[in-house]
């Protein structure tokens, strides 16, 4: 066998249908595009939702809701969850609890954009120093009652 003798198997490659080559070909006249109009022209593309010039449905329906561009996203943790992490040995009560220590403990995979938020659900027995962006009043009370403290950033 030589390189010049190589060829595809029969039926492996199909020749392209030649459009617009007379009515007798079966693909003549409109060349399988239907009839006249925008869609029969070459390069024509009509965007999704276009209704032929009439007011589209998405503009006829009323708008609902809004996006709050000032919203802050926090990673939320309850004091009861912190106590469970201490009991399991995943958080060291001697070291300060930060977003990074919670990530290494496996509580969360990604850091929130605006930091950590402490909420007061559950009971806390361990004496913890917590560095957070925001904390609820009940969480502050429970942490101070257990002998710990919450370090919040200085308010503006």
ROMARTOR-630707 format. One line per field, with one value per residue: residue number from 1; residue in three letters; x, y, z of N, C-alpha, C, O in turn. Coordinates in steps of 0.02 Angstrom, whole numbers. Layout:
N
k <- c(NUM	...)
r <- c(ala	...)
n_u <- c(X	...)
n_v <- c(Y	...)
n_w <- c(Z	...)
ca_u <- c(X	...)
ca_v <- c(Y	...)
ca_w <- c(Z	...)
c_u <- c(X	...)
c_v <- c(Y	...)
c_w <- c(Z	...)
o_u <- c(X	...)
o_v <- c(Y	...)
o_w <- c(Z	...)
//
This chain:
156
k <- c(1	2	3	4	5	6	7	8	9	10	11	12	13	14	15	16	17	18	19	20	21	22	23	24	25	26	27	28	29	30	31	32	33	34	35	36	37	38	39	40	41	42	43	44	45	46	47	48	49	50	51	52	53	54	55	56	57	58	59	60	61	62	63	64	65	66	67	68	69	70	71	72	73	74	75	76	77	78	79	80	81	82	83	84	85	86	87	88	89	90	91	92	93	94	95	96	97	98	99	100	101	102	103	104	105	106	107	108	109	110	111	112	113	114	115	116	117	118	119	120	121	122	123	124	125	126	127	128	129	130	131	132	133	134	135	136	137	138	139	140	141	142	143	144	145	146	147	148	149	150	151	152	153	154	155	156)
r <- c(unk	unk	unk	unk	unk	unk	unk	unk	unk	unk	unk	unk	unk	unk	unk	unk	unk	unk	unk	unk	unk	unk	unk	unk	unk	unk	unk	unk	unk	unk	unk	unk	unk	unk	unk	unk	unk	unk	unk	unk	unk	unk	unk	unk	unk	unk	unk	unk	unk	unk	unk	unk	unk	unk	unk	unk	unk	unk	unk	unk	unk	unk	unk	unk	unk	unk	unk	unk	unk	unk	unk	unk	unk	unk	unk	unk	unk	unk	unk	unk	unk	unk	unk	unk	unk	unk	unk	unk	unk	unk	unk	unk	unk	unk	unk	unk	unk	unk	unk	unk	unk	unk	unk	unk	unk	unk	unk	unk	unk	unk	unk	unk	unk	unk	unk	unk	unk	unk	unk	unk	unk	unk	unk	unk	unk	unk	unk	unk	unk	unk	unk	unk	unk	unk	unk	unk	unk	unk	unk	unk	unk	unk	unk	unk	unk	unk	unk	unk	unk	unk	unk	unk	unk	unk	unk	unk)
n_u <- c(43	25	50	-17	-120	-213	-379	-546	-674	-814	-952	-913	-889	-998	-1057	-1088	-1253	-1301	-1370	-1501	-1488	-1573	-1743	-1763	-1671	-1723	-1689	-1699	-1750	-1812	-1714	-1728	-1761	-1887	-2000	-2007	-1928	-1859	-1795	-1756	-1646	-1467	-1356	-1448	-1511	-1619	-1652	-1683	-1849	-1895	-2033	-2076	-2086	-2193	-2237	-2134	-2163	-2092	-2076	-2204	-2253	-2268	-2134	-2052	-1994	-1825	-1646	-1541	-1410	-1330	-1322	-1249	-1148	-1127	-1037	-1128	-1137	-1192	-1186	-1204	-1162	-1028	-991	-1010	-909	-798	-813	-795	-663	-616	-600	-489	-502	-414	-355	-393	-553	-575	-620	-533	-493	-613	-628	-521	-564	-665	-793	-841	-818	-785	-738	-841	-890	-900	-860	-877	-1024	-1098	-1222	-1350	-1407	-1422	-1313	-1168	-1020	-885	-739	-713	-623	-680	-664	-755	-861	-990	-1108	-1246	-1349	-1389	-1295	-1177	-1204	-1209	-1080	-1002	-1053	-1005	-875	-794	-747	-802	-727	-754	-746	-695	-826	-885)
n_v <- c(-59	111	287	365	283	282	303	358	253	188	294	360	495	625	717	893	964	1048	1201	1297	1271	1261	1209	1076	1009	992	1069	1198	1364	1431	1379	1293	1377	1421	1550	1720	1860	1917	1808	1731	1788	1799	1790	1833	1861	1847	1917	1831	1837	1937	2009	2040	2179	2222	2272	2190	2045	2042	2175	2219	2166	2200	2269	2185	2187	2224	2255	2263	2362	2398	2297	2192	2049	1922	1791	1686	1633	1542	1556	1434	1344	1376	1329	1192	1167	1192	1091	979	992	1061	1195	1297	1353	1436	1517	1662	1670	1679	1724	1649	1544	1477	1434	1343	1253	1194	1244	1336	1356	1464	1635	1764	1917	2028	1986	1909	1862	1856	1767	1743	1614	1465	1391	1446	1392	1395	1498	1619	1718	1818	1875	1976	2048	2094	2080	2011	2078	1983	1884	1949	1964	1828	1782	1866	1829	1699	1727	1768	1875	1987	2052	2189	2287	2459	2575	2685)
n_w <- c(0	-40	-8	-103	-137	-37	19	65	138	46	48	162	158	120	-16	-22	-31	-175	-185	-263	-404	-513	-548	-576	-499	-375	-268	-309	-363	-227	-152	-40	63	89	67	3	90	250	310	204	149	131	270	362	524	654	807	965	1026	943	864	736	725	802	971	1083	1189	1311	1338	1349	1467	1644	1747	1881	2048	2105	2101	2234	2245	2349	2440	2563	2573	2686	2772	2868	3036	3177	3358	3420	3323	3318	3445	3425	3330	3409	3505	3424	3396	3288	3288	3374	3537	3600	3506	3403	3322	3155	2985	2906	2991	3003	2873	2861	2955	2887	2883	2790	2614	2530	2549	2610	2531	2614	2739	2903	2992	3149	3231	3358	3386	3478	3606	3694	3767	3768	3789	3682	3564	3442	3279	3183	3055	3075	3209	3297	3430	3525	3502	3540	3676	3719	3692	3773	3896	3906	3928	3827	3687	3557	3418	3328	3176	3182	3189	3061)
ca_u <- c(0	63	12	-62	-175	-259	-442	-599	-721	-872	-1005	-885	-896	-1056	-1047	-1137	-1308	-1292	-1434	-1513	-1460	-1628	-1800	-1756	-1627	-1761	-1669	-1693	-1794	-1801	-1656	-1749	-1768	-1957	-2021	-1971	-1928	-1796	-1762	-1730	-1586	-1406	-1332	-1503	-1519	-1670	-1637	-1738	-1899	-1917	-2101	-2094	-2098	-2241	-2208	-2122	-2197	-2054	-2085	-2274	-2266	-2241	-2073	-2062	-1935	-1767	-1584	-1511	-1338	-1295	-1327	-1186	-1152	-1085	-1041	-1165	-1126	-1223	-1141	-1212	-1119	-959	-981	-1002	-843	-749	-820	-766	-591	-598	-581	-452	-530	-360	-339	-452	-593	-580	-646	-484	-495	-674	-616	-478	-605	-712	-861	-859	-766	-764	-746	-891	-860	-900	-836	-912	-1079	-1112	-1291	-1354	-1444	-1384	-1278	-1095	-987	-813	-717	-687	-612	-706	-655	-810	-880	-1054	-1133	-1310	-1345	-1393	-1231	-1129	-1220	-1191	-1007	-975	-1075	-961	-808	-756	-761	-809	-691	-786	-708	-717	-880	-866)
ca_v <- c(0	172	346	389	236	287	339	344	200	211	320	392	567	641	781	943	976	1112	1234	1349	1252	1243	1176	1004	979	982	1121	1259	1421	1462	1345	1262	1429	1440	1601	1783	1893	1927	1745	1699	1822	1773	1829	1858	1832	1883	1904	1798	1882	1985	1991	2070	2250	2240	2278	2122	2025	2058	2246	2231	2144	2247	2251	2166	2181	2266	2229	2309	2364	2414	2239	2164	1977	1898	1721	1687	1577	1550	1539	1362	1310	1387	1283	1124	1163	1187	1024	930	1004	1091	1264	1303	1408	1481	1563	1700	1641	1725	1692	1601	1484	1440	1400	1285	1205	1162	1271	1366	1348	1528	1692	1812	1980	2077	1959	1860	1888	1811	1769	1717	1552	1412	1406	1449	1381	1407	1567	1630	1785	1813	1934	1975	2113	2112	2031	2030	2095	1921	1849	1985	1947	1759	1776	1899	1789	1642	1749	1787	1942	1993	2110	2216	2343	2524	2603	2746)
ca_w <- c(0	-46	14	-156	-146	18	7	114	122	9	92	221	148	79	-48	-1	-77	-210	-185	-313	-469	-558	-517	-585	-448	-313	-220	-348	-349	-161	-122	24	115	97	19	7	155	285	326	144	128	161	326	403	589	692	878	1001	1054	893	844	673	729	854	1038	1106	1250	1371	1352	1366	1535	1694	1781	1950	2090	2091	2126	2282	2232	2411	2484	2584	2582	2741	2791	2931	3081	3242	3414	3432	3274	3342	3501	3396	3299	3464	3534	3377	3392	3224	3302	3437	3576	3622	3451	3381	3268	3098	2924	2883	3033	2985	2809	2874	2993	2841	2891	2727	2564	2503	2593	2588	2509	2668	2802	2945	3033	3205	3255	3426	3396	3511	3669	3689	3832	3760	3792	3615	3536	3373	3237	3135	3026	3105	3258	3327	3501	3564	3495	3582	3746	3734	3691	3833	3953	3908	3946	3768	3661	3485	3393	3268	3150	3207	3148	3025)
c_u <- c(44	18	-36	-120	-226	-322	-493	-640	-780	-926	-978	-893	-954	-1045	-1104	-1191	-1299	-1361	-1439	-1486	-1516	-1681	-1793	-1713	-1665	-1744	-1661	-1741	-1780	-1743	-1670	-1755	-1841	-1975	-1980	-1971	-1860	-1759	-1734	-1665	-1525	-1384	-1386	-1504	-1567	-1660	-1696	-1785	-1923	-1984	-2122	-2112	-2150	-2206	-2196	-2152	-2159	-2057	-2157	-2291	-2236	-2177	-2088	-1996	-1880	-1705	-1553	-1436	-1297	-1294	-1258	-1195	-1102	-1089	-1070	-1150	-1159	-1174	-1146	-1168	-1046	-944	-971	-933	-788	-752	-790	-690	-569	-580	-547	-478	-477	-343	-402	-487	-601	-610	-598	-485	-558	-667	-572	-515	-655	-783	-885	-801	-741	-779	-800	-857	-852	-882	-885	-966	-1097	-1184	-1297	-1394	-1399	-1350	-1203	-1066	-913	-798	-680	-674	-629	-694	-706	-824	-942	-1073	-1200	-1301	-1347	-1328	-1178	-1140	-1197	-1116	-977	-995	-1030	-889	-765	-771	-765	-775	-723	-743	-737	-770	-859	-902)
c_v <- c(62	231	370	341	239	326	317	284	229	233	356	468	580	710	829	952	1045	1143	1285	1333	1227	1202	1100	971	963	1033	1188	1312	1452	1430	1322	1312	1448	1491	1664	1810	1893	1861	1710	1731	1792	1819	1854	1823	1876	1866	1870	1849	1934	1963	2029	2143	2269	2240	2208	2109	2047	2133	2263	2212	2193	2221	2233	2162	2229	2231	2282	2309	2380	2355	2212	2089	1955	1822	1719	1624	1593	1530	1465	1321	1317	1339	1211	1115	1158	1117	970	938	1035	1164	1266	1364	1456	1533	1602	1667	1695	1688	1638	1537	1444	1404	1338	1232	1170	1188	1301	1359	1415	1584	1739	1878	2029	2048	1912	1895	1835	1822	1730	1654	1499	1437	1404	1441	1399	1482	1582	1705	1781	1879	1930	2045	2139	2059	2057	2043	2032	1882	1883	1968	1877	1749	1807	1860	1727	1662	1769	1858	1939	2057	2131	2274	2409	2552	2669	2806)
c_w <- c(0	-25	-40	-169	-89	-3	59	91	83	58	153	216	100	49	-28	-53	-109	-218	-241	-381	-515	-523	-522	-533	-383	-259	-256	-323	-281	-124	-51	81	126	44	29	78	188	295	264	120	162	217	372	470	629	765	911	1031	1004	866	781	677	780	922	1066	1175	1312	1386	1369	1438	1585	1725	1854	1986	2070	2119	2172	2273	2294	2460	2501	2597	2635	2743	2861	2971	3148	3297	3431	3385	3293	3399	3476	3365	3353	3495	3490	3370	3327	3232	3370	3475	3601	3569	3432	3322	3214	3039	2899	2925	3019	2918	2819	2914	2948	2848	2825	2678	2538	2552	2566	2572	2567	2736	2837	2986	3085	3227	3319	3437	3426	3574	3658	3759	3828	3761	3726	3602	3462	3338	3181	3110	3060	3156	3285	3401	3544	3560	3538	3656	3764	3735	3753	3896	3962	3925	3886	3747	3585	3464	3328	3242	3176	3160	3119	3052)
o_u <- c(95	-43	-91	-165	-277	-317	-485	-640	-793	-943	-1018	-903	-957	-1026	-1161	-1177	-1291	-1404	-1388	-1462	-1508	-1667	-1815	-1718	-1640	-1780	-1620	-1769	-1738	-1726	-1628	-1754	-1854	-1967	-1926	-2008	-1810	-1697	-1692	-1631	-1530	-1391	-1372	-1498	-1556	-1658	-1753	-1762	-1969	-1992	-2180	-2150	-2153	-2152	-2244	-2165	-2189	-2042	-2171	-2338	-2185	-2165	-2133	-1947	-1888	-1711	-1542	-1402	-1235	-1269	-1214	-1244	-1042	-1137	-1042	-1150	-1156	-1127	-1097	-1141	-1007	-889	-930	-902	-738	-700	-762	-657	-509	-547	-573	-476	-493	-319	-458	-455	-630	-625	-620	-478	-556	-695	-586	-500	-686	-829	-943	-743	-681	-826	-803	-803	-804	-890	-927	-956	-1109	-1205	-1254	-1412	-1343	-1356	-1178	-1083	-883	-837	-623	-710	-596	-711	-702	-801	-948	-1056	-1209	-1252	-1310	-1308	-1138	-1093	-1168	-1090	-932	-957	-1018	-846	-706	-803	-736	-791	-719	-708	-796	-760	-820	-892)
o_v <- c(65	225	394	357	204	376	266	266	289	196	381	501	550	757	808	947	1095	1117	1311	1379	1177	1166	1064	910	925	1039	1229	1306	1498	1452	1330	1293	1490	1479	1663	1786	1871	1859	1665	1704	1764	1880	1893	1762	1936	1807	1878	1899	1972	1905	2047	2167	2327	2212	2171	2155	2068	2153	2315	2239	2224	2161	2263	2136	2269	2183	2339	2261	2375	2361	2210	2068	1968	1792	1748	1569	1649	1492	1435	1270	1271	1311	1174	1063	1125	1088	921	895	1036	1193	1238	1420	1512	1587	1578	1639	1748	1628	1586	1482	1382	1351	1286	1173	1120	1157	1291	1356	1422	1580	1751	1892	2067	2083	1881	1950	1777	1878	1688	1640	1488	1495	1365	1478	1416	1523	1560	1748	1745	1932	1888	2094	2199	2000	2117	2021	2027	1850	1848	1959	1866	1711	1778	1860	1705	1618	1784	1896	1895	2111	2095	2307	2413	2554	2706	2862)
o_w <- c(35	-24	-24	-208	-91	-38	92	32	88	105	194	267	46	84	-18	-113	-73	-253	-264	-415	-551	-476	-477	-522	-342	-210	-236	-269	-278	-69	-7	139	170	-16	59	121	158	290	270	76	217	213	418	474	635	784	889	1059	1021	847	775	635	801	929	1074	1214	1361	1443	1399	1467	1571	1730	1884	1959	2024	2157	2151	2292	2293	2516	2458	2628	2629	2719	2907	2944	3173	3285	3454	3404	3286	3402	3502	3372	3342	3509	3515	3341	3312	3188	3418	3450	3621	3585	3443	3277	3226	3043	2875	2898	3024	2908	2790	2908	2969	2821	2806	2698	2524	2591	2505	2597	2569	2786	2806	3011	3069	3241	3334	3494	3402	3593	3617	3805	3878	3738	3716	3627	3425	3363	3137	3139	3073	3147	3294	3431	3594	3609	3570	3694	3817	3777	3784	3945	4018	3935	3895	3783	3553	3489	3278	3280	3191	3099	3149	3027)
//
